Structure formats: structure tokens, C-alpha cells
Amino acid sequence: MISVYGIPNCDTVKKARNWLDARGTSYTFHDYKKLGIDAATLERWADAVGWELLLNRAGTTFRGLTEADKSGIDRKKAIELMIASPSLIKRPVVEGDGVMLVGFKQPLWEEAFA
């Protein structure tokens, strides 16, 4: 089973879910805003793809962090920040059936779900 993690009103998450729906791919959706995210899941993802890919530095949430929070980010600090504010996780994250994707880039998704 595939799990899609994200925020329902995120445009990129909407595109990804629409893409999966159009292909008839079933999945479960994990809403960060309602359900949060745990350290074990973030650790697993960081092992798979790297914490640097998971941390969304381009969003308004990251830009709103204090300079102290933005400086000296390493894996431990990044995971702590993402737990405290799941909006800092790049979206969507898709996991399951041998697939691990972060963000929505259609060519990569087409390859992963071929």
C-alpha cells in the first residue's frame, strides 16, 4: 500500500493526488496538520533520501524561522524542526511498494510507478 504524506491544501500535494487518482492508484493520505509526524518516520525517510531533501527551505515556514533556527542545521536539528512544524517537510512524501518519493516531478513519478 502507498501512503501519501502532506497537507491537503498544498497545490503540489493536490497535483500528486490527482495524478495518482487518474492512474487508479490507491493510497492512504496522511495529513500532517491533523496527524503530525513522528521522529521514527522522519529518521526512516532521512535514511532513505537524506534530511537535506526532506527539509523545505523554499517555503514561507522556513523563511519565518528565527536566524538561530536557520543556522547550523544538521540532521538532528532538521528533524526536530520538522516535528515541531510539519510544514517544513517538502511535500508530498510518498512511501510504499518499493517507492520513496519527495516532491512531485511527473517524470520521476512515471518511472517509479511504471
C-alpha positions as CSV (number, residue, x, y, z in Angstrom):
1,M,0.0,0.0,0.0
2,I,1.2,3.5,-0.8
3,S,1.0,6.3,1.7
4,V,1.0,10.0,0.7
5,Y,2.1,12.5,3.3
6,G,1.3,16.1,3.1
7,I,-1.1,19.0,3.6
8,P,-4.4,18.8,1.7
9,N,-4.5,22.4,0.6
10,C,-0.9,22.3,-0.8
11,D,-1.0,22.7,-4.6
12,T,1.8,20.2,-5.1
13,V,0.0,17.6,-3.0
14,K,-3.2,18.2,-5.0
15,K,-1.3,17.7,-8.3
16,A,0.3,14.5,-6.9
17,R,-3.0,13.1,-5.6
18,N,-4.8,14.0,-8.9
19,W,-2.0,12.2,-10.8
20,L,-2.4,9.1,-8.6
21,D,-6.2,9.2,-8.9
22,A,-6.0,9.5,-12.7
23,R,-3.9,6.3,-12.8
24,G,-6.3,4.5,-10.5
25,T,-3.5,4.1,-7.9
26,S,-4.9,3.5,-4.4
27,Y,-3.2,5.2,-1.5
28,T,-3.8,6.4,2.0
29,F,-3.4,10.1,2.8
30,H,-1.6,11.3,6.0
31,D,-2.4,14.9,6.8
32,Y,0.5,16.5,8.7
33,K,-1.7,19.3,10.0
34,K,-4.1,16.8,11.7
35,L,-1.9,13.9,12.5
36,G,1.6,15.4,12.8
37,I,4.7,13.3,12.1
38,D,6.9,11.3,14.4
39,A,10.7,11.1,14.7
40,A,10.9,7.5,13.7
41,T,9.2,8.2,10.3
42,L,11.4,11.2,9.7
43,E,14.5,9.2,10.6
44,R,13.5,6.4,8.2
45,W,12.9,9.0,5.4
46,A,16.2,10.7,6.1
47,D,18.0,7.4,5.9
48,A,16.3,6.8,2.5
49,V,16.6,10.2,0.8
50,G,18.7,12.4,3.1
51,W,17.4,15.1,5.5
52,E,18.5,17.8,3.1
53,L,15.9,16.7,0.5
54,L,13.2,16.5,3.2
55,L,13.7,20.0,4.6
56,N,11.7,22.5,2.6
57,R,13.9,25.6,2.7
58,A,11.9,27.3,-0.1
59,G,8.6,27.8,1.8
60,T,7.3,30.6,3.9
61,T,7.5,28.5,7.1
62,F,11.3,28.2,6.7
63,R,11.7,31.9,5.9
64,G,9.7,32.6,9.1
65,L,12.2,30.8,11.3
66,T,14.5,32.7,13.6
67,E,18.1,33.1,12.5
68,A,19.1,30.8,15.3
69,D,16.8,28.1,14.0
70,K,18.1,28.5,10.4
71,S,21.8,28.4,11.3
72,G,23.8,25.3,11.9
73,I,21.1,22.9,10.7
74,D,22.2,19.3,10.7
75,R,20.2,16.1,10.6
76,K,19.2,16.2,14.3
77,K,18.1,19.8,14.2
78,A,16.3,19.4,10.9
79,I,14.2,16.5,12.2
80,E,13.4,18.5,15.4
81,L,12.3,21.4,13.3
82,M,10.1,19.2,11.0
83,I,8.5,17.5,14.0
84,A,7.7,20.9,15.6
85,S,6.4,22.3,12.3
86,P,5.5,19.7,9.6
87,S,5.1,22.5,7.1
88,L,8.9,22.3,6.9
89,I,8.7,18.9,5.2
90,K,8.9,19.1,1.4
91,R,5.6,17.8,0.0
92,P,4.4,15.3,-0.8
93,V,6.3,12.4,0.6
94,V,5.2,9.1,-1.0
95,E,6.2,5.8,0.6
96,G,5.3,2.2,-0.1
97,D,5.5,-0.7,-2.5
98,G,9.2,-0.1,-3.0
99,V,8.6,3.6,-3.8
100,M,10.1,6.6,-1.9
101,L,9.5,10.0,-3.5
102,V,9.8,13.5,-2.2
103,G,8.1,16.3,-4.1
104,F,6.1,15.9,-7.3
105,K,8.1,15.7,-10.5
106,Q,6.0,13.8,-13.0
107,P,8.8,12.1,-15.0
108,L,10.2,10.7,-11.7
109,W,6.8,9.5,-10.7
110,E,6.1,7.9,-14.0
111,E,9.4,6.0,-13.7
112,A,8.7,5.0,-10.1
113,F,5.1,3.8,-10.9
114,A,5.9,2.1,-14.2
